[in-house]
Amino acid sequence: MREDLKSVDPAAQVLLKVAEKKKILTSFERAEKLKPCPIGHEGACCKVCHMGPCRLVGKEDEAAGVCGATLPVVTARNFARMVAAGTAAHSDHARDLANTLLAVARGEAKDFQIKDVRKLNRVAGYLGINVEGKSVNKVAEDVALKFLEQFGQQRGELAYLSRAPKKRQEIWKKLGIAPRAIDRECVEMLHRTAMGVDQEPNNIMLGALRTSLADGWGGSMMGTDISDILFGTPKPLKTKASLDVFKEDHVNLVVHGHEPSFAEMLVQAQEDPEMVAYAKSKGAKGVNLVGMCCTANEILMRHGIPTAGGFLQQELGILTGMVEAMVVDVQCIMPAISQLSKQYHTKIVTTTAKGKMIDAEHVEYDDHHAMDIAKKVVRLAIDNFQNRKKESVSPAGIKAADVIAGFSDEYIEYMQGGRYRGSYRPLNDAIISGRIRGIVGLAGCNNPRISQDSIHNFLTREFIKNDVLVVQTGCSAMASAKAGYMTPENALENAGQGLREVCEAIGIPPVLHLGSCVDNSRILTIASNIANEGGLGDDIGGLPAVGIAPEWMSEKAIAIGTYFAASGVPVIFGAGSPVKASKTLRDIMENKWWEMMNAAFYFEEDPGKMLELALKMIDAAREKLKIRKYEPGRFGTERVLMDMAARRGGTFATPHGVDV
Ligand code: NFS
């Protein structure tokens, strides 16, 4: 691991040098100059009223603010508010998608279609909607209305909770943390953590758990499902990942942010013959659409659109001088990019009334006229091609890595037996036999206070070497994609013998790209399927599985980590602890949650210790399940079920019978 470097991504290193030469500050330098406030960083700053902010330093848990709120109360409130904000972000994204689904069903958003009717029907089943005798559009309308109801319903519980193993549902009931409605949990959490309401740290954290479940089994799961219904359920495909996916002779259009609807339209618009002809009329060979952040993951998984990378690449992308336009919507968009763009020809285009920026152009997206608006944005980028200054162009010049992505939970089931016999049996058996030691969900952000990708990459390498199957989402997935870890060849070269054998038999990489951050809900579905398959207990809690966000920075990551823990998956977060200030809080999350939910939430900055802790929890879970003790190197390499040509060509049978 190279902690001395700002980034371990070689293309990022080139661009950071360009910035240095041009004396342009990026978040990497700003993070060095601007040290975090040590009081707020550890959760000890209370600013929920204007008697403060009260900085609770000195006597650890006895320290109190003007009103008497003690450190554990303040730290719990701060944490719970992060959970509420993260849940709100994922869920508002889902609300927009539900409204688009409704508009499509009613024939009001003519540029979209229902792409996956099987998934629509399956989702209708989860929601208790009868599909018999109904048209596709009628089912879609009923599904969309039911989804929208989930935000504000005044009675009952979220419908998707029934997708969890029975045992987990009982735990939620017993603890009183089964969420009722998404908006309600977010609103209640803000209310409870306002001045003078909930003043019992454990109770505040129970509220945080319930709110987070409204994200994982609510907003995020809905977001994933609606995207699959409208845009297609991902299946493996091959693409590229790097800051070097920009093309000198093309109009480079970057789509950055999170919601996939408009990005889907841009995918179609950039290929439209009218747009290609227009690009040619302006001296370019065509339009090169590139993704960034989680929007990138969405269109990479479904269309193989190359990605320029995650959160920390946004400024670096502009520094190539090759980006004609960067289209943004919501979340993880650095305010710095509009300022930086002024030094280049790049245009920043905002597309939602929820997120405007100073010095950016605003073209508002409306799903009722999606294609017209997409073409307007593509044209805007094409018109800007002639303004690209040769002298400002600095390509990274590092060959982009190949990536095999697109592992939906449906595909993972399919690849273990085909369309009619798909199941989780082979995966469960591989875990029981010890070929696969366990599963780690590596997720979350990059954070400029940590050498970019260094911990993501270190852990990924170590886990597969130790026969742990790695599933990834968000910027963590980008880190592996860029490093070339998401290819079947990686299993051959770097995985432990047991894991390698399983990967070869099925024809998968040892590191699976599961999608964007809302697609962490796919991990919940996979974990439920593993539990329901049998042989590994009857709950998510107790599986040899761990979630890790080693370089996190966003409130969304905190919401995800909390719903993982509430669902029974212990989590480890790096990058500093927002509850470090309070011993009581640490004790609740690291000890009490084990007793309550068979999971915990740890903060650990040392990568070696993260690895050690994760393997320890995996081995302890194996022991409790009374399955074979994991022994390194126990399995040989005698069986190779997939030939080299197929592997090199990235050939996969898909659920729809098409080889990609
Ligand atoms: Ni997730 Fe996606 Fe990345 Fe972090 Fe931001 S892009 S939703 S929050 S930074 S992983």
Residues whose N, C-alpha, C, O or C-beta is under 5 A from the ligand:
A	BS01	NFS	C293 C294 G310 F311 C332 G444 C445 N446 G474 C475 C517 S554 K556
